[in-house]
Amino acid sequence: MTEAIRMDGVEKSFGSVKANRSASLEVMKGEIHALVGENGAGKSTLMRILGGLIKPDAGKVEVFGKDVTGWSTSEAISAGIGIVHQHFMLVPTLTVAENLVLGCEPKTRFVMMNYARAADDVRELSNSTGLVIAPDRLVSDLSVGEAQRVEILKVLFRGAKILVLDEPTAVLSPPEVRELWAVLRRLRDNGDTIVLITHRLDEVVELSDTITVMRAGQTVARLKTSQTNPSEIARLMVGREVSLSAGKRVHPTTRPESPRPNQGLEVRNLAVMGSRGIRVVDGVSFSVKPGEILGIAGVEGNGQTELIEAIAGLRTVFAGDVLIDGLDVTRRSVARRHDAGLSHIPEDRHRRGLILEYTVGDNLILGLERAFSKRGIIDRDQVMDNAQREISSFDIRPPNPVLAARALSGGNQQKVVVAREMGRDFSVLLASQPTRGVDVGAIEFIHQQLLDARAREKAILLVSAELNEVLALSDRIAVMYRGKFAVVMPSSEATEESLGEYMIGTRKGSAA
Amino acid sequence: MTESSLAAGTQRTFSATPWRERAEEALLPPFVALLVALVCGDLLILSYGQSPANVYRLLLEGTWGNAYGFGQVLYKATTLAFTGLAVSFGLRAGLFNIGGESQLAAGGFAAALIGLALPIGTPLILALPICIVLAGAAGGVVGAVPGYLKTRFGAHEVIVTIMLNFIVLALLNWFIAGHLHVPETLHTPEIHAGFLPRLADLDADFHGSAANLALIVAIVAAGAVWFYLFRARGGYELRAVGLQPDAAEYGGISVGRVWMRAMTWSGVIAGIGGINYVLGYKHYYEDGFASGAGFLGIAVALVGRNHPFGVLIAAFFFATLSQGGLAIHAFVPKQMMDVLQGVVILAVAMAVPEVRSILRSARRRSDA
């Protein structure tokens, strides 16, 4: 077998963020190769380098034995690289055939497009690959699975010999997934090479021949699928970095039944629609009592983000109810939910949690600005006092309240968010990936903050991709898989292995 | 070394640098842009076979060099300050208000109507606030429409404000031409009350120039905008929406309400600008008086870096170019100044990101 792709020592930084650190990838011709890793592990960056969309800072890229480091997109396309993006890039008002030939339309003797020939070409390609689709249909009439078929046909039509699929199943229903698998196997048997980017391990094991695992921008393993198993892959993906709280467990406190039964967070039959009409959260019910931490584990992309956003008021609820301390807030604004006692550490501090151009002091009052103003004027002295207080009690460095939040390190930015959300008057806390991208010292500090809040009788919903974190902090653990709770169990009964099986869907339990 | 002295050390170094960096980033790009524009101007002048030094000397003499020219500069700067403030206010919320033309015209029209409605001899102290409020209200209504349509239906404010320019200006034209004009002209009769004193009334040197006390109103407006943006809670929320709408939404700020508010007040500011011409200069509303000022306000906001005081400086600068064009008309075509304005806008648009990235990489090198 010959090598289709060889990437070696690839480095790529965006500002201070190292997306790829000596990443490598080796793909043989005629195989299905899975590139796995958590969000932000650097998979997409590596593929964008392969496709010529960005240039690596260092390292070497070879395609079919030829050095192509730093090539352009058009060079990549003509060399046979075809990238199928997660988000479709089709013109909805054109037909399938018109979309396929876009940019290389067959012409008649005059300038008119030869539509009949385009349609014939499409039909021929469609038959030879098994990607059945009528060339005359409008793209806007297609289902998601069909649109994806058009995307794949499009890159094949341009002569792709190496297909890169970025999270192809994220938007598909199970039957559509099975069809896609059949097509990909057929393409492989025809001699095409396929790189599949995913973080769903069941897909990886079912479909791929070889696997490359990435973590934190680095390639950590290259495995034969036949010689590994999902839990090994999961371990490699998440890594064995020793978190300070690893092995520690909270002791479930035996406290008398709360005298106020409605206190805390209650979610009933919550459903949230994704962008493509799929229920990304599908009938989830649970409650979190005061003084309890409910941890949600799961491979990312199984609806955790949408669940938290729906509870926080940042995403429209399709069906179901959200209650905070017994008050139905399902249709209330974000501000009203704050008033009802909600506090929220968002998963993406750069997009949601902070206004990066604002100073640390100003960020510490985001969402609290009403409390820090009199007659519509912000009380600067009070803001500065508050900033000084939070900076010293949360040890935010550098201790400068007028520094832009952008200038802080990730860990200190997260401390600003945590300080603010812990500072407000709340009874329910949503903590989403509270320690992502944070150094070890800050992780311990943030964990302690969460446990302190638990001791102060707050109801805490914790979502984390770090199994260790969920295991160490939670009283109860739920595993989310494809929009549903696969299982809810007391953390005393949970082990990394048992959770892992629910996370990748090999075990399906009874959600409480 | 103890922990606390370490912390104190970092604090000192960190609180000192950002101010210097911020000043550099605020001042250097416009300066570079100005240099680029000057060089382009030199080439243009040379291409007409004139001496750049001579033309620039005439330009300065005709604008800042005598009281009349300076007064004209101040008059033109006043209108531009209002439209520039209006555009920058919208941009702070992430909205592009292209409707300055119609908002300004609506404000001027409202001021003229009030001036006509008030009895002769109404004291200025009474007439001026009424005129300002109603001119602002008229501009605000025109600005509120795109704000509402964006909030309610997601209609893009650029499209709506452009379309409203046509609608509002055509309506005003119809009203003036059909109902309220002095025969043979396209302007209203002279107002009865609300005349703003001209600078010439205070200092005879300004005689003949149109500069008037609307200038003070503009400066007060800039101060008010500054206070609102950087001291008031509403401004905190407005800038948050402009910088990171997702984070603002997360913080519980109603993004739609802020858009609505920002577009309305942007219209109010542009509308008040109408008093400069109507109350301060001609004392009537004339069809087309706002022509170009709304669009030039975009350039003023851009060059002024969306800061109220930057806008004042930029308005003064563009007014100088515009008045300077008249002063050098004998040597080079007046249109050269229009070209130069374009060059300044392009130079600023390019110099700001460019100079900033050069600055930052230079700083990184010096840190390393």
Chai-1 contact restraints between the chains, C-beta under 6 A:
chainA,res_idxA,chainB,res_idxB,connection_type,confidence,min_distance_angstrom,max_distance_angstrom,comment,restraint_id
A,V334,B,G252,contact,1.0,0.0,6.0,A-B,restraint_1
A,A335,B,G252,contact,1.0,0.0,6.0,A-B,restraint_2
A,H338,B,G252,contact,1.0,0.0,6.0,A-B,restraint_3
A,P346,B,Y250,contact,1.0,0.0,6.0,A-B,restraint_4
A,R351,B,D246,contact,1.0,0.0,6.0,A-B,restraint_5
A,R352,B,D246,contact,1.0,0.0,6.0,A-B,restraint_6
A,R352,B,A247,contact,1.0,0.0,6.0,A-B,restraint_7
A,R352,B,Y250,contact,1.0,0.0,6.0,A-B,restraint_8
A,I355,B,A240,contact,1.0,0.0,6.0,A-B,restraint_9
A,I355,B,L243,contact,1.0,0.0,6.0,A-B,restraint_10
A,I355,B,Q244,contact,1.0,0.0,6.0,A-B,restraint_11
A,I355,B,A247,contact,1.0,0.0,6.0,A-B,restraint_12
A,E357,B,L243,contact,1.0,0.0,6.0,A-B,restraint_13
A,L366,B,G251,contact,1.0,0.0,6.0,A-B,restraint_14
A,G367,B,G251,contact,1.0,0.0,6.0,A-B,restraint_15
A,G367,B,G252,contact,1.0,0.0,6.0,A-B,restraint_16
A,E369,B,R233,contact,1.0,0.0,6.0,A-B,restraint_17
A,E369,B,Y236,contact,1.0,0.0,6.0,A-B,restraint_18
A,S373,B,R233,contact,1.0,0.0,6.0,A-B,restraint_19
A,G376,B,A232,contact,1.0,0.0,6.0,A-B,restraint_20
A,G376,B,R233,contact,1.0,0.0,6.0,A-B,restraint_21
A,I377,B,R231,contact,1.0,0.0,6.0,A-B,restraint_22
A,I377,B,A232,contact,1.0,0.0,6.0,A-B,restraint_23
A,I378,B,R233,contact,1.0,0.0,6.0,A-B,restraint_24
A,I378,B,Y236,contact,1.0,0.0,6.0,A-B,restraint_25
A,P398,B,T10,contact,1.0,0.0,6.0,A-B,restraint_26
A,P398,B,F14,contact,1.0,0.0,6.0,A-B,restraint_27
A,P399,B,A7,contact,1.0,0.0,6.0,A-B,restraint_28
A,P399,B,Q11,contact,1.0,0.0,6.0,A-B,restraint_29
A,N400,B,Q11,contact,1.0,0.0,6.0,A-B,restraint_30
A,N400,B,F14,contact,1.0,0.0,6.0,A-B,restraint_31
A,N400,B,S15,contact,1.0,0.0,6.0,A-B,restraint_32
A,L403,B,F14,contact,1.0,0.0,6.0,A-B,restraint_33
